[in-house]
Amino acid sequence: HEKLDGSGYPLHLNHRYLHLPDRIIAVADIFTALVEDRPYRLGMPYQEALHLIETDVINGALDNDVYLVLRQHAEELHHLVTRIPRL
């Protein structure tokens, strides 16, 4: 849950301490949390999740390069995460 700008938790680490694997996990965790159904709410469309993640990228909280890879594969990843059969 750490973010590049230090706004994450639990240690409030910033970009100096977050290496590529940490950055990938942060983006992946947010994407899956947004698109998966939860007991208290339905998952959102992946396009909406990308928009929210992009806002964090613009604000310097998440890695732009990792986001670009996610965006390139978002539809396929959404199908994998939510187990929606492809047509």
PDB file with SEQRES, HELIX, SHEET and CRYST1 records, atoms N, CA, C and O in Angstrom:
SEQRES   1 A   87  HIS GLU LYS LEU ASP GLY SER GLY TYR PRO LEU HIS LEU          
SEQRES   2 A   87  ASN HIS ARG TYR LEU HIS LEU PRO ASP ARG ILE ILE ALA          
SEQRES   3 A   87  VAL ALA ASP ILE PHE THR ALA LEU VAL GLU ASP ARG PRO          
SEQRES   4 A   87  TYR ARG LEU GLY MET PRO TYR GLN GLU ALA LEU HIS LEU          
SEQRES   5 A   87  ILE GLU THR ASP VAL ILE ASN GLY ALA LEU ASP ASN ASP          
SEQRES   6 A   87  VAL TYR LEU VAL LEU ARG GLN HIS ALA GLU GLU LEU HIS          
SEQRES   7 A   87  HIS LEU VAL THR ARG ILE PRO ARG LEU                          
HELIX    1 AA1 LEU A   20  VAL A   35  1                                  16    
HELIX    2 AA2 TYR A   46  ILE A   58  1                                  13    
HELIX    3 AA3 ASN A   64  THR A   82  1                                  19    
CRYST1    1.000    1.000    1.000  90.00  90.00  90.00 P 1           1          
ATOM      1  N   HIS A   1       0.805  -1.200   0.000  1.00  0.00           N  
ATOM      2  CA  HIS A   1       0.000   0.000   0.000  1.00  0.00           C  
ATOM      3  C   HIS A   1       0.850   1.267   0.000  1.00  0.00           C  
ATOM      4  O   HIS A   1       0.337   2.370   0.189  1.00  0.00           O  
ATOM      5  N   GLU A   2       2.131   1.102  -0.210  1.00  0.00           N  
ATOM      6  CA  GLU A   2       3.025   2.261  -0.259  1.00  0.00           C  
ATOM      7  C   GLU A   2       2.896   2.966  -1.611  1.00  0.00           C  
ATOM      8  O   GLU A   2       2.615   2.326  -2.624  1.00  0.00           O  
ATOM      9  N   LYS A   3       3.102   4.274  -1.621  1.00  0.00           N  
ATOM     10  CA  LYS A   3       3.010   5.060  -2.845  1.00  0.00           C  
ATOM     11  C   LYS A   3       4.260   5.916  -3.008  1.00  0.00           C  
ATOM     12  O   LYS A   3       4.920   6.269  -2.030  1.00  0.00           O  
ATOM     13  N   LEU A   4       4.573   6.244  -4.259  1.00  0.00           N  
ATOM     14  CA  LEU A   4       5.811   6.955  -4.573  1.00  0.00           C  
ATOM     15  C   LEU A   4       5.949   8.289  -3.858  1.00  0.00           C  
ATOM     16  O   LEU A   4       7.061   8.728  -3.564  1.00  0.00           O  
ATOM     17  N   ASP A   5       4.832   8.930  -3.580  1.00  0.00           N  
ATOM     18  CA  ASP A   5       4.877  10.242  -2.937  1.00  0.00           C  
ATOM     19  C   ASP A   5       4.896  10.163  -1.411  1.00  0.00           C  
ATOM     20  O   ASP A   5       4.859  11.190  -0.734  1.00  0.00           O  
ATOM     21  N   GLY A   6       4.952   8.947  -0.871  1.00  0.00           N  
ATOM     22  CA  GLY A   6       4.999   8.772   0.579  1.00  0.00           C  
ATOM     23  C   GLY A   6       3.634   8.776   1.248  1.00  0.00           C  
ATOM     24  O   GLY A   6       3.548   8.711   2.474  1.00  0.00           O  
ATOM     25  N   SER A   7       2.558   8.853   0.454  1.00  0.00           N  
ATOM     26  CA  SER A   7       1.216   8.927   1.025  1.00  0.00           C  
ATOM     27  C   SER A   7       0.626   7.564   1.379  1.00  0.00           C  
ATOM     28  O   SER A   7      -0.468   7.492   1.938  1.00  0.00           O  
ATOM     29  N   GLY A   8       1.333   6.492   1.061  1.00  0.00           N  
ATOM     30  CA  GLY A   8       0.818   5.149   1.349  1.00  0.00           C  
ATOM     31  C   GLY A   8       1.034   4.751   2.797  1.00  0.00           C  
ATOM     32  O   GLY A   8       1.412   5.562   3.643  1.00  0.00           O  
ATOM     33  N   TYR A   9       0.783   3.481   3.053  1.00  0.00           N  
ATOM     34  CA  TYR A   9       0.939   2.965   4.407  1.00  0.00           C  
ATOM     35  C   TYR A   9       1.447   1.540   4.325  1.00  0.00           C  
ATOM     36  O   TYR A   9       1.303   0.931   3.265  1.00  0.00           O  
ATOM     37  N   PRO A  10       2.017   0.975   5.342  1.00  0.00           N  
ATOM     38  CA  PRO A  10       2.055   1.427   6.730  1.00  0.00           C  
ATOM     39  C   PRO A  10       3.284   2.277   7.069  1.00  0.00           C  
ATOM     40  O   PRO A  10       3.306   2.940   8.106  1.00  0.00           O  
ATOM     41  N   LEU A  11       4.309   2.263   6.205  1.00  0.00           N  
ATOM     42  CA  LEU A  11       5.562   2.940   6.560  1.00  0.00           C  
ATOM     43  C   LEU A  11       5.738   4.295   5.888  1.00  0.00           C  
ATOM     44  O   LEU A  11       6.713   4.990   6.173  1.00  0.00           O  
ATOM     45  N   HIS A  12       4.832   4.688   5.011  1.00  0.00           N  
ATOM     46  CA  HIS A  12       4.918   5.957   4.291  1.00  0.00           C  
ATOM     47  C   HIS A  12       6.240   6.097   3.539  1.00  0.00           C  
ATOM     48  O   HIS A  12       6.875   7.151   3.545  1.00  0.00           O  
ATOM     49  N   LEU A  13       6.635   4.996   2.888  1.00  0.00           N  
ATOM     50  CA  LEU A  13       7.856   5.014   2.083  1.00  0.00           C  
ATOM     51  C   LEU A  13       7.616   5.856   0.838  1.00  0.00           C  
ATOM     52  O   LEU A  13       6.478   6.005   0.394  1.00  0.00           O  
ATOM     53  N   ASN A  14       8.696   6.411   0.272  1.00  0.00           N  
ATOM     54  CA  ASN A  14       8.552   7.183  -0.956  1.00  0.00           C  
ATOM     55  C   ASN A  14       9.355   6.528  -2.077  1.00  0.00           C  
ATOM     56  O   ASN A  14       9.889   5.431  -1.913  1.00  0.00           O  
ATOM     57  N   HIS A  15       9.434   7.207  -3.207  1.00  0.00           N  
ATOM     58  CA  HIS A  15      10.057   6.655  -4.413  1.00  0.00           C  
ATOM     59  C   HIS A  15      11.481   6.175  -4.200  1.00  0.00           C  
ATOM     60  O   HIS A  15      11.928   5.268  -4.902  1.00  0.00           O  
ATOM     61  N   ARG A  16      12.200   6.747  -3.263  1.00  0.00           N  
ATOM     62  CA  ARG A  16      13.588   6.325  -3.029  1.00  0.00           C  
ATOM     63  C   ARG A  16      13.680   4.896  -2.502  1.00  0.00           C  
ATOM     64  O   ARG A  16      14.711   4.241  -2.656  1.00  0.00           O  
ATOM     65  N   TYR A  17      12.622   4.421  -1.891  1.00  0.00           N  
ATOM     66  CA  TYR A  17      12.622   3.100  -1.257  1.00  0.00           C  
ATOM     67  C   TYR A  17      11.778   2.083  -2.003  1.00  0.00           C  
ATOM     68  O   TYR A  17      11.781   0.904  -1.648  1.00  0.00           O  
ATOM     69  N   LEU A  18      11.060   2.512  -3.022  1.00  0.00           N  
ATOM     70  CA  LEU A  18      10.152   1.614  -3.731  1.00  0.00           C  
ATOM     71  C   LEU A  18      10.732   1.231  -5.085  1.00  0.00           C  
ATOM     72  O   LEU A  18      10.802   2.050  -6.001  1.00  0.00           O  
ATOM     73  N   HIS A  19      11.144  -0.016  -5.195  1.00  0.00           N  
ATOM     74  CA  HIS A  19      11.748  -0.529  -6.416  1.00  0.00           C  
ATOM     75  C   HIS A  19      10.660  -1.058  -7.350  1.00  0.00           C  
ATOM     76  O   HIS A  19       9.485  -1.089  -6.984  1.00  0.00           O  
ATOM     77  N   LEU A  20      11.049  -1.469  -8.539  1.00  0.00           N  
ATOM     78  CA  LEU A  20      10.080  -1.877  -9.546  1.00  0.00           C  
ATOM     79  C   LEU A  20       9.079  -2.921  -9.037  1.00  0.00           C  
ATOM     80  O   LEU A  20       7.882  -2.747  -9.263  1.00  0.00           O  
ATOM     81  N   PRO A  21       9.504  -3.988  -8.367  1.00  0.00           N  
ATOM     82  CA  PRO A  21       8.503  -4.944  -7.875  1.00  0.00           C  
ATOM     83  C   PRO A  21       7.468  -4.300  -6.935  1.00  0.00           C  
ATOM     84  O   PRO A  21       6.285  -4.633  -6.988  1.00  0.00           O  
ATOM     85  N   ASP A  22       7.920  -3.388  -6.086  1.00  0.00           N  
ATOM     86  CA  ASP A  22       7.003  -2.683  -5.184  1.00  0.00           C  
ATOM     87  C   ASP A  22       6.009  -1.836  -5.969  1.00  0.00           C  
ATOM     88  O   ASP A  22       4.831  -1.764  -5.620  1.00  0.00           O  
ATOM     89  N   ARG A  23       6.482  -1.207  -7.012  1.00  0.00           N  
ATOM     90  CA  ARG A  23       5.646  -0.330  -7.830  1.00  0.00           C  
ATOM     91  C   ARG A  23       4.605  -1.139  -8.604  1.00  0.00           C  
ATOM     92  O   ARG A  23       3.459  -0.713  -8.755  1.00  0.00           O  
ATOM     93  N   ILE A  24       5.019  -2.306  -9.089  1.00  0.00           N  
ATOM     94  CA  ILE A  24       4.091  -3.194  -9.807  1.00  0.00           C  
ATOM     95  C   ILE A  24       3.009  -3.689  -8.858  1.00  0.00           C  
ATOM     96  O   ILE A  24       1.825  -3.671  -9.195  1.00  0.00           O  
ATOM     97  N   ILE A  25       3.410  -4.125  -7.689  1.00  0.00           N  
ATOM     98  CA  ILE A  25       2.444  -4.632  -6.706  1.00  0.00           C  
ATOM     99  C   ILE A  25       1.455  -3.545  -6.312  1.00  0.00           C  
ATOM    100  O   ILE A  25       0.267  -3.830  -6.157  1.00  0.00           O  
ATOM    101  N   ALA A  26       1.906  -2.322  -6.147  1.00  0.00           N  
ATOM    102  CA  ALA A  26       1.013  -1.230  -5.758  1.00  0.00           C  
ATOM    103  C   ALA A  26      -0.071  -1.015  -6.803  1.00  0.00           C  
ATOM    104  O   ALA A  26      -1.249  -0.906  -6.463  1.00  0.00           O  
ATOM    105  N   VAL A  27       0.316  -0.955  -8.066  1.00  0.00           N  
ATOM    106  CA  VAL A  27      -0.656  -0.730  -9.139  1.00  0.00           C  
ATOM    107  C   VAL A  27      -1.577  -1.939  -9.283  1.00  0.00           C  
ATOM    108  O   VAL A  27      -2.789  -1.783  -9.431  1.00  0.00           O  
ATOM    109  N   ALA A  28      -1.010  -3.136  -9.242  1.00  0.00           N  
ATOM    110  CA  ALA A  28      -1.820  -4.353  -9.377  1.00  0.00           C  
ATOM    111  C   ALA A  28      -2.820  -4.486  -8.238  1.00  0.00           C  
ATOM    112  O   ALA A  28      -3.967  -4.872  -8.461  1.00  0.00           O  
ATOM    113  N   ASP A  29      -2.401  -4.174  -7.035  1.00  0.00           N  
ATOM    114  CA  ASP A  29      -3.284  -4.272  -5.873  1.00  0.00           C  
ATOM    115  C   ASP A  29      -4.460  -3.305  -6.002  1.00  0.00           C  
ATOM    116  O   ASP A  29      -5.601  -3.671  -5.717  1.00  0.00           O  
ATOM    117  N   ILE A  30      -4.190  -2.104  -6.420  1.00  0.00           N  
ATOM    118  CA  ILE A  30      -5.264  -1.116  -6.572  1.00  0.00           C  
ATOM    119  C   ILE A  30      -6.218  -1.545  -7.678  1.00  0.00           C  
ATOM    120  O   ILE A  30      -7.435  -1.473  -7.508  1.00  0.00           O  
ATOM    121  N   PHE A  31      -5.678  -1.988  -8.808  1.00  0.00           N  
ATOM    122  CA  PHE A  31      -6.529  -2.421  -9.927  1.00  0.00           C  
ATOM    123  C   PHE A  31      -7.453  -3.554  -9.501  1.00  0.00           C  
ATOM    124  O   PHE A  31      -8.661  -3.492  -9.731  1.00  0.00           O  
ATOM    125  N   THR A  32      -6.893  -4.584  -8.883  1.00  0.00           N  
ATOM    126  CA  THR A  32      -7.745  -5.711  -8.486  1.00  0.00           C  
ATOM    127  C   THR A  32      -8.750  -5.308  -7.419  1.00  0.00           C  
ATOM    128  O   THR A  32      -9.890  -5.771  -7.443  1.00  0.00           O  
ATOM    129  N   ALA A  33      -8.351  -4.457  -6.488  1.00  0.00           N  
ATOM    130  CA  ALA A  33      -9.279  -4.008  -5.448  1.00  0.00           C  
ATOM    131  C   ALA A  33     -10.459  -3.250  -6.049  1.00  0.00           C  
ATOM    132  O   ALA A  33     -11.576  -3.339  -5.538  1.00  0.00           O  
ATOM    133  N   LEU A  34     -10.225  -2.515  -7.114  1.00  0.00           N  
ATOM    134  CA  LEU A  34     -11.291  -1.730  -7.722  1.00  0.00           C  
ATOM    135  C   LEU A  34     -12.222  -2.563  -8.602  1.00  0.00           C  
ATOM    136  O   LEU A  34     -13.430  -2.327  -8.617  1.00  0.00           O  
ATOM    137  N   VAL A  35     -11.673  -3.538  -9.337  1.00  0.00           N  
ATOM    138  CA  VAL A  35     -12.503  -4.273 -10.298  1.00  0.00           C  
ATOM    139  C   VAL A  35     -13.145  -5.532  -9.729  1.00  0.00           C  
ATOM    140  O   VAL A  35     -14.120  -6.026 -10.296  1.00  0.00           O  
ATOM    141  N   GLU A  36     -12.631  -6.058  -8.638  1.00  0.00           N  
ATOM    142  CA  GLU A  36     -13.224  -7.264  -8.044  1.00  0.00           C  
ATOM    143  C   GLU A  36     -14.476  -6.920  -7.257  1.00  0.00           C  
ATOM    144  O   GLU A  36     -14.569  -5.862  -6.636  1.00  0.00           O  
ATOM    145  N   ASP A  37     -15.438  -7.834  -7.295  1.00  0.00           N  
ATOM    146  CA  ASP A  37     -16.597  -7.711  -6.413  1.00  0.00           C  
ATOM    147  C   ASP A  37     -16.145  -7.916  -4.978  1.00  0.00           C  
ATOM    148  O   ASP A  37     -15.304  -8.770  -4.697  1.00  0.00           O  
ATOM    149  N   ARG A  38     -16.694  -7.146  -4.097  1.00  0.00           N  
ATOM    150  CA  ARG A  38     -16.432  -7.268  -2.665  1.00  0.00           C  
ATOM    151  C   ARG A  38     -17.761  -7.510  -1.970  1.00  0.00           C  
ATOM    152  O   ARG A  38     -18.807  -7.214  -2.549  1.00  0.00           O  
ATOM    153  N   PRO A  39     -17.761  -8.032  -0.759  1.00  0.00           N  
ATOM    154  CA  PRO A  39     -19.036  -8.280  -0.074  1.00  0.00           C  
ATOM    155  C   PRO A  39     -19.882  -7.018   0.081  1.00  0.00           C  
ATOM    156  O   PRO A  39     -21.108  -7.099   0.162  1.00  0.00           O  
ATOM    157  N   TYR A  40     -19.246  -5.876   0.121  1.00  0.00           N  
ATOM    158  CA  TYR A  40     -19.946  -4.624   0.375  1.00  0.00           C  
ATOM    159  C   TYR A  40     -20.200  -3.789  -0.881  1.00  0.00           C  
ATOM    160  O   TYR A  40     -20.851  -2.747  -0.800  1.00  0.00           O  
ATOM    161  N   ARG A  41     -19.686  -4.235  -2.066  1.00  0.00           N  
ATOM    162  CA  ARG A  41     -19.927  -3.501  -3.308  1.00  0.00           C  
ATOM    163  C   ARG A  41     -19.506  -4.347  -4.504  1.00  0.00           C  
ATOM    164  O   ARG A  41     -18.698  -5.268  -4.387  1.00  0.00           O  
ATOM    165  N   LEU A  42     -20.081  -4.005  -5.660  1.00  0.00           N  
ATOM    166  CA  LEU A  42     -19.692  -4.660  -6.903  1.00  0.00           C  
ATOM    167  C   LEU A  42     -18.424  -4.004  -7.438  1.00  0.00           C  
ATOM    168  O   LEU A  42     -18.172  -2.824  -7.194  1.00  0.00           O  
ATOM    169  N   GLY A  43     -17.633  -4.781  -8.168  1.00  0.00           N  
ATOM    170  CA  GLY A  43     -16.452  -4.235  -8.808  1.00  0.00           C  
ATOM    171  C   GLY A  43     -16.838  -3.224  -9.880  1.00  0.00           C  
ATOM    172  O   GLY A  43     -17.918  -3.307 -10.465  1.00  0.00           O  
ATOM    173  N   MET A  44     -15.955  -2.280 -10.128  1.00  0.00           N  
ATOM    174  CA  MET A  44     -16.246  -1.257 -11.135  1.00  0.00           C  
ATOM    175  C   MET A  44     -15.699  -1.690 -12.483  1.00  0.00           C  
ATOM    176  O   MET A  44     -14.827  -2.557 -12.544  1.00  0.00           O  
ATOM    177  N   PRO A  45     -16.192  -1.105 -13.561  1.00  0.00           N  
ATOM    178  CA  PRO A  45     -15.634  -1.391 -14.890  1.00  0.00           C  
ATOM    179  C   PRO A  45     -14.142  -1.039 -14.923  1.00  0.00           C  
ATOM    180  O   PRO A  45     -13.707  -0.084 -14.280  1.00  0.00           O  
ATOM    181  N   TYR A  46     -13.379  -1.811 -15.671  1.00  0.00           N  
ATOM    182  CA  TYR A  46     -11.929  -1.590 -15.665  1.00  0.00           C  
ATOM    183  C   TYR A  46     -11.557  -0.211 -16.199  1.00  0.00           C  
ATOM    184  O   TYR A  46     -10.534   0.346 -15.800  1.00  0.00           O  
ATOM    185  N   GLN A  47     -12.370   0.348 -17.095  1.00  0.00           N  
ATOM    186  CA  GLN A  47     -12.076   1.678 -17.627  1.00  0.00           C  
ATOM    187  C   GLN A  47     -12.135   2.733 -16.510  1.00  0.00           C  
ATOM    188  O   GLN A  47     -11.322   3.657 -16.469  1.00  0.00           O  
ATOM    189  N   GLU A  48     -13.096   2.579 -15.624  1.00  0.00           N  
ATOM    190  CA  GLU A  48     -13.212   3.506 -14.499  1.00  0.00           C  
ATOM    191  C   GLU A  48     -12.036   3.336 -13.538  1.00  0.00           C  
ATOM    192  O   GLU A  48     -11.500   4.314 -13.017  1.00  0.00           O  
ATOM    193  N   ALA A  49     -11.641   2.076 -13.310  1.00  0.00           N  
ATOM    194  CA  ALA A  49     -10.489   1.809 -12.448  1.00  0.00           C  
ATOM    195  C   ALA A  49      -9.225   2.447 -13.032  1.00  0.00           C  
ATOM    196  O   ALA A  49      -8.427   3.036 -12.303  1.00  0.00           O  
ATOM    197  N   LEU A  50      -9.051   2.324 -14.349  1.00  0.00           N  
ATOM    198  CA  LEU A  50      -7.887   2.939 -14.992  1.00  0.00           C  
ATOM    199  C   LEU A  50      -7.886   4.449 -14.803  1.00  0.00           C  
ATOM    200  O   LEU A  50      -6.838   5.051 -14.571  1.00  0.00           O  
ATOM    201  N   HIS A  51      -9.049   5.051 -14.901  1.00  0.00           N  
ATOM    202  CA  HIS A  51      -9.144   6.507 -14.719  1.00  0.00           C  
ATOM    203  C   HIS A  51      -8.705   6.901 -13.301  1.00  0.00           C  
ATOM    204  O   HIS A  51      -7.961   7.866 -13.125  1.00  0.00           O  
ATOM    205  N   LEU A  52      -9.163   6.159 -12.305  1.00  0.00           N  
ATOM    206  CA  LEU A  52      -8.779   6.463 -10.921  1.00  0.00           C  
ATOM    207  C   LEU A  52      -7.280   6.265 -10.704  1.00  0.00           C  
ATOM    208  O   LEU A  52      -6.629   7.074 -10.043  1.00  0.00           O  
ATOM    209  N   ILE A  53      -6.739   5.189 -11.262  1.00  0.00           N  
ATOM    210  CA  ILE A  53      -5.298   4.927 -11.127  1.00  0.00           C  
ATOM    211  C   ILE A  53      -4.504   6.005 -11.853  1.00  0.00           C  
ATOM    212  O   ILE A  53      -3.473   6.457 -11.355  1.00  0.00           O  
ATOM    213  N   GLU A  54      -4.978   6.422 -13.027  1.00  0.00           N  
ATOM    214  CA  GLU A  54      -4.290   7.474 -13.776  1.00  0.00           C  
ATOM    215  C   GLU A  54      -4.207   8.771 -12.962  1.00  0.00           C  
ATOM    216  O   GLU A  54      -3.213   9.493 -13.039  1.00  0.00           O  
ATOM    217  N   THR A  55      -5.229   9.054 -12.203  1.00  0.00           N  
ATOM    218  CA  THR A  55      -5.203  10.239 -11.342  1.00  0.00           C  
ATOM    219  C   THR A  55      -4.061  10.151 -10.343  1.00  0.00           C  
ATOM    220  O   THR A  55      -3.367  11.139 -10.103  1.00  0.00           O  
ATOM    221  N   ASP A  56      -3.859   8.969  -9.754  1.00  0.00           N  
ATOM    222  CA  ASP A  56      -2.731   8.784  -8.833  1.00  0.00           C  
ATOM    223  C   ASP A  56      -1.395   8.895  -9.556  1.00  0.00           C  
ATOM    224  O   ASP A  56      -0.422   9.389  -8.986  1.00  0.00           O  
ATOM    225  N   VAL A  57      -1.337   8.440 -10.805  1.00  0.00           N  
ATOM    226  CA  VAL A  57      -0.106   8.581 -11.596  1.00  0.00           C  
ATOM    227  C   VAL A  57       0.185  10.055 -11.835  1.00  0.00           C  
ATOM    228  O   VAL A  57       1.310  10.512 -11.635  1.00  0.00           O  
ATOM    229  N   ILE A  58      -0.824  10.793 -12.261  1.00  0.00           N  
ATOM    230  CA  ILE A  58      -0.661  12.227 -12.532  1.00  0.00           C  
ATOM    231  C   ILE A  58      -0.215  12.966 -11.274  1.00  0.00           C  
ATOM    232  O   ILE A  58       0.594  13.891 -11.341  1.00  0.00           O  
ATOM    233  N   ASN A  59      -0.746  12.552 -10.133  1.00  0.00           N  
ATOM    234  CA  ASN A  59      -0.404  13.204  -8.868  1.00  0.00           C  
ATOM    235  C   ASN A  59       0.920  12.718  -8.278  1.00  0.00           C  
ATOM    236  O   ASN A  59       1.319  13.172  -7.206  1.00  0.00           O  
ATOM    237  N   GLY A  60       1.606  11.797  -8.966  1.00  0.00           N  
ATOM    238  CA  GLY A  60       2.920  11.339  -8.527  1.00  0.00           C  
ATOM    239  C   GLY A  60       2.904  10.239  -7.484  1.00  0.00           C  
ATOM    240  O   GLY A  60       3.934   9.946  -6.877  1.00  0.00           O  
ATOM    241  N   ALA A  61       1.746   9.623  -7.269  1.00  0.00           N  
ATOM    242  CA  ALA A  61       1.662   8.574  -6.249  1.00  0.00           C  
ATOM    243  C   ALA A  61       1.990   7.191  -6.796  1.00  0.00           C  
ATOM    244  O   ALA A  61       2.434   6.320  -6.048  1.00  0.00           O  
ATOM    245  N   LEU A  62       1.773   6.977  -8.105  1.00  0.00           N  
ATOM    246  CA  LEU A  62       2.019   5.675  -8.719  1.00  0.00           C  
ATOM    247  C   LEU A  62       2.910   5.822  -9.943  1.00  0.00           C  
ATOM    248  O   LEU A  62       2.978   6.889 -10.553  1.00  0.00           O  
ATOM    249  N   ASP A  63       3.586   4.748 -10.289  1.00  0.00           N  
ATOM    250  CA  ASP A  63       4.566   4.723 -11.374  1.00  0.00           C  
ATOM    251  C   ASP A  63       3.886   4.789 -12.741  1.00  0.00           C  
ATOM    252  O   ASP A  63       3.024   3.965 -13.048  1.00  0.00           O  
ATOM    253  N   ASN A  64       4.268   5.753 -13.550  1.00  0.00           N  
ATOM    254  CA  ASN A  64       3.689   5.927 -14.879  1.00  0.00           C  
ATOM    255  C   ASN A  64       3.976   4.747 -15.799  1.00  0.00           C  
ATOM    256  O   ASN A  64       3.074   4.291 -16.502  1.00  0.00           O  
ATOM    257  N   ASP A  65       5.197   4.244 -15.814  1.00  0.00           N  
ATOM    258  CA  ASP A  65       5.542   3.136 -16.712  1.00  0.00           C  
ATOM    259  C   ASP A  65       4.742   1.883 -16.370  1.00  0.00           C  
ATOM    260  O   ASP A  65       4.279   1.178 -17.267  1.00  0.00           O  
ATOM    261  N   VAL A  66       4.580   1.607 -15.096  1.00  0.00           N  
ATOM    262  CA  VAL A  66       3.785   0.449 -14.671  1.00  0.00           C  
ATOM    263  C   VAL A  66       2.325   0.655 -15.086  1.00  0.00           C  
ATOM    264  O   VAL A  66       1.675  -0.276 -15.562  1.00  0.00           O  
ATOM    265  N   TYR A  67       1.824   1.853 -14.908  1.00  0.00           N  
ATOM    266  CA  TYR A  67       0.450   2.162 -15.316  1.00  0.00           C  
ATOM    267  C   TYR A  67       0.274   1.951 -16.821  1.00  0.00           C  
ATOM    268  O   TYR A  67      -0.742   1.398 -17.244  1.00  0.00           O  
ATOM    269  N   LEU A  68       1.233   2.376 -17.630  1.00  0.00           N  
ATOM    270  CA  LEU A  68       1.116   2.218 -19.077  1.00  0.00           C  
ATOM    271  C   LEU A  68       1.032   0.750 -19.478  1.00  0.00           C  
ATOM    272  O   LEU A  68       0.282   0.402 -20.390  1.00  0.00           O  
ATOM    273  N   VAL A  69       1.785  -0.107 -18.814  1.00  0.00           N  
ATOM    274  CA  VAL A  69       1.701  -1.549 -19.086  1.00  0.00           C  
ATOM    275  C   VAL A  69       0.328  -2.075 -18.669  1.00  0.00           C  
ATOM    276  O   VAL A  69      -0.289  -2.851 -19.398  1.00  0.00           O  
ATOM    277  N   LEU A  70      -0.144  -1.658 -17.510  1.00  0.00           N  
ATOM    278  CA  LEU A  70      -1.487  -2.060 -17.078  1.00  0.00           C  
ATOM    279  C   LEU A  70      -2.524  -1.617 -18.099  1.00  0.00           C  
ATOM    280  O   LEU A  70      -3.377  -2.408 -18.499  1.00  0.00           O  
ATOM    281  N   ARG A  71      -2.458  -0.374 -18.519  1.00  0.00           N  
ATOM    282  CA  ARG A  71      -3.442   0.152 -19.473  1.00  0.00           C  
ATOM    283  C   ARG A  71      -3.439  -0.647 -20.770  1.00  0.00           C  
ATOM    284  O   ARG A  71      -4.492  -0.895 -21.357  1.00  0.00           O  
ATOM    285  N   GLN A  72      -2.245  -1.050 -21.216  1.00  0.00           N  
ATOM    286  CA  GLN A  72      -2.115  -1.812 -22.455  1.00  0.00           C  
ATOM    287  C   GLN A  72      -2.793  -3.180 -22.339  1.00  0.00           C  
ATOM    288  O   GLN A  72      -3.298  -3.701 -23.333  1.00  0.00           O  
ATOM    289  N   HIS A  73      -2.810  -3.765 -21.142  1.00  0.00           N  
ATOM    290  CA  HIS A  73      -3.333  -5.116 -20.949  1.00  0.00           C  
ATOM    291  C   HIS A  73      -4.578  -5.153 -20.055  1.00  0.00           C  
ATOM    292  O   HIS A  73      -4.978  -6.227 -19.604  1.00  0.00           O  
ATOM    293  N   ALA A  74      -5.181  -4.018 -19.800  1.00  0.00           N  
ATOM    294  CA  ALA A  74      -6.252  -3.918 -18.797  1.00  0.00           C  
ATOM    295  C   ALA A  74      -7.451  -4.798 -19.103  1.00  0.00           C  
ATOM    296  O   ALA A  74      -7.982  -5.444 -18.200  1.00  0.00           O  
ATOM    297  N   GLU A  75      -7.885  -4.839 -20.337  1.00  0.00           N  
ATOM    298  CA  GLU A  75      -9.068  -5.648 -20.652  1.00  0.00           C  
ATOM    299  C   GLU A  75      -8.808  -7.125 -20.368  1.00  0.00           C  
ATOM    300  O   GLU A  75      -9.631  -7.794 -19.742  1.00  0.00           O  
ATOM    301  N   GLU A  76      -7.682  -7.624 -20.820  1.00  0.00           N  
ATOM    302  CA  GLU A  76      -7.335  -9.029 -20.579  1.00  0.00           C  
ATOM    303  C   GLU A  76      -7.178  -9.301 -19.082  1.00  0.00           C  
ATOM    304  O   GLU A  76      -7.665 -10.315 -18.583  1.00  0.00           O  
ATOM    305  N   LEU A  77      -6.514  -8.419 -18.379  1.00  0.00           N  
ATOM    306  CA  LEU A  77      -6.330  -8.601 -16.937  1.00  0.00           C  
ATOM    307  C   LEU A  77      -7.668  -8.552 -16.203  1.00  0.00           C  
ATOM    308  O   LEU A  77      -7.889  -9.299 -15.250  1.00  0.00           O  
ATOM    309  N   HIS A  78      -8.547  -7.677 -16.648  1.00  0.00           N  
ATOM    310  CA  HIS A  78      -9.874  -7.595 -16.041  1.00  0.00           C  
ATOM    311  C   HIS A  78     -10.600  -8.925 -16.180  1.00  0.00           C  
ATOM    312  O   HIS A  78     -11.231  -9.391 -15.231  1.00  0.00           O  
ATOM    313  N   HIS A  79     -10.516  -9.538 -17.353  1.00  0.00           N  
ATOM    314  CA  HIS A  79     -11.143 -10.843 -17.563  1.00  0.00           C  
ATOM    315  C   HIS A  79     -10.533 -11.890 -16.632  1.00  0.00           C  
ATOM    316  O   HIS A  79     -11.252 -12.723 -16.081  1.00  0.00           O  
ATOM    317  N   LEU A  80      -9.228 -11.850 -16.458  1.00  0.00           N  
ATOM    318  CA  LEU A  80      -8.574 -12.819 -15.572  1.00  0.00           C  
ATOM    319  C   LEU A  80      -8.961 -12.603 -14.110  1.00  0.00           C  
ATOM    320  O   LEU A  80      -9.229 -13.559 -13.383  1.00  0.00           O  
ATOM    321  N   VAL A  81      -8.987 -11.348 -13.692  1.00  0.00           N  
ATOM    322  CA  VAL A  81      -9.276 -11.027 -12.286  1.00  0.00           C  
ATOM    323  C   VAL A  81     -10.720 -11.328 -11.935  1.00  0.00           C  
ATOM    324  O   VAL A  81     -11.010 -11.838 -10.853  1.00  0.00           O  
ATOM    325  N   THR A  82     -11.621 -11.015 -12.847  1.00  0.00           N  
ATOM    326  CA  THR A  82     -13.046 -11.175 -12.543  1.00  0.00           C  
ATOM    327  C   THR A  82     -13.616 -12.470 -13.095  1.00  0.00           C  
ATOM    328  O   THR A  82     -14.785 -12.779 -12.864  1.00  0.00           O  
ATOM    329  N   ARG A  83     -12.821 -13.220 -13.811  1.00  0.00           N  
ATOM    330  CA  ARG A  83     -13.231 -14.509 -14.373  1.00  0.00           C  
ATOM    331  C   ARG A  83     -14.448 -14.411 -15.283  1.00  0.00           C  
ATOM    332  O   ARG A  83     -15.314 -15.286 -15.293  1.00  0.00           O  
ATOM    333  N   ILE A  84     -14.491 -13.336 -16.038  1.00  0.00           N  
ATOM    334  CA  ILE A  84     -15.565 -13.173 -17.030  1.00  0.00           C  
ATOM    335  C   ILE A  84     -15.143 -13.917 -18.284  1.00  0.00           C  
ATOM    336  O   ILE A  84     -14.078 -13.634 -18.832  1.00  0.00           O  
ATOM    337  N   PRO A  85     -15.955 -14.867 -18.755  1.00  0.00           N  
ATOM    338  CA  PRO A  85     -15.553 -15.587 -19.971  1.00  0.00           C  
ATOM    339  C   PRO A  85     -15.509 -14.653 -21.183  1.00  0.00           C  
ATOM    340  O   PRO A  85     -16.355 -13.771 -21.329  1.00  0.00           O  
ATOM    341  N   ARG A  86     -14.545 -14.852 -22.021  1.00  0.00           N  
ATOM    342  CA  ARG A  86     -14.428 -14.061 -23.240  1.00  0.00           C  
ATOM    343  C   ARG A  86     -15.468 -14.520 -24.241  1.00  0.00           C  
ATOM    344  O   ARG A  86     -15.834 -15.694 -24.294  1.00  0.00           O  
ATOM    345  N   LEU A  87     -15.936 -13.567 -25.034  1.00  0.00           N  
ATOM    346  CA  LEU A  87     -16.921 -13.879 -26.076  1.00  0.00           C  
ATOM    347  C   LEU A  87     -16.235 -14.280 -27.354  1.00  0.00           C  
ATOM    348  O   LEU A  87     -16.902 -14.579 -28.345  1.00  0.00           O  
TER     349      LEU A  87                                                      
END                                                                             
